[in-house]
């Protein structure tokens, strides 16, 4: 079903060429932003660094005469660097949040199936994030085309914060009844291997497994690792307890990642059903949408294996009421669940204006 995604991209490219680049970019906004702030102060931590022997094959380090070392983490400043371009029509209940776009303007309605305006919309954004020593990249590239008869979209998401990465292409037929829209069609998704842990298929003792990964045990618990890049031996632990408690987990993670990366991206096709409802009045509004993927067909050997629960979904809700000039309430949220990995946001509260 790679052909489906190619067809969608060709279709969207045709729309760009037929409408003209200036028309496509009209009312879009390119933005670049940089923000930084003071990182969290780590809790004080210390350890005793043992005096290592000249020959690690003979005896273990001497911790009695070891050096006291402070391990309190010192983080570099927190940073968010964002580049993007967006063109998404606002609904009647929305206003522009600030004078400038910074990349933090995402609202739940950005992911609704039906836009507030027909035609082509898009959001392309890349962010580098460093937060308390953790460095991740967040990428999101979305294109959708809305007409009275059908919808088409192509998405790529890579959120390293929750380990969710996928590309999606789908086409749907659309039937409208005023503020109520029904859509149904087919979706193709590409993703890394989810739901499979290679370590579970390892059939050997843990010490034997560690040895197969170039970790070696000597002298009643001394553990060493051969570093192929540096071409030398690295001292790891002076006891089995230290090795299995502090180092074995990293060994397993590296093994799993290497095997899973070697399996490549997985492909699957799914049926998709959608329901969107939009109601706006001066003092209240309701915007709800949901897409359900009830049936799936894996196209590769390690496509996600679902047991009894087949359904996956992408849903959202916006609700607000101004009871009077003083008091109002709101609820905003979205919930996505693909391949057993949830991604959700929820905001709710009250406003009371005093005058």
C-alpha angles and dihedrals in degrees: 000000000000083000089068092058091045091051091051093049091047090049092051090046089053090053090053093050094044096048096040128242094263090056092048093051095043112119091006121127127217113203139181123183140174126195133173138177142171113290124232115276110243122231113260112265134176140185138182113243108210122224102255119225121246089238112036091194091067109050145348127264120279107242095176091074094031127129123259108234127190113228099182104143116245108199127200115240116288112256138187117187115181135182123181153135125215141182112177123146116236121232122236093263093053130088130183106273100213142003090256136040113237102170094261094093096098111138128183091250091064085078099046115125094230120050127212090244132040121241135047124342131171147176123197116178138161123185132184110204129190113182121172092332096316113117119196140157123226118197130180128171118175131174125174136171120203125195133162091258106035147003131220130185143168123200137182119188128178112173107170091182091073097019094245118146128160147132122222135191123180144163125200139181114233133214119183130200103181107285092357121087130187120195132178134172146107133300133198119204132188121196145151118267110291128182096026127101113191092202089069090066094053108115105191141082114283092243090052090048091050090050090052087057091052098262114133134198123212138169103011099314109348107138125200133177128210110228106209094190095053094032094226142094122268122208110230114165142354096213140034090242092056093047098048093041101046109017110027093072091059089050091054093046092051091048093049093047093049093050095043093047089053091056091062129203120336125221131212140163124216140183113241131201123188138192124187127180125184127181124167129182129162094257102030141021140183126197118174131164139167140178120200124196103199103164128043138183119196114217099188135052096255100039112145111286113222120194120193099332108070099164123105125175150189112203141164143179136198118183130166137166130188102199093183140329090295111035132053139155133202142189124191127170150133134201128195126180120184124163093351093303114118124207117184146157130192132184124176135156150113136268124207118185114207119206 
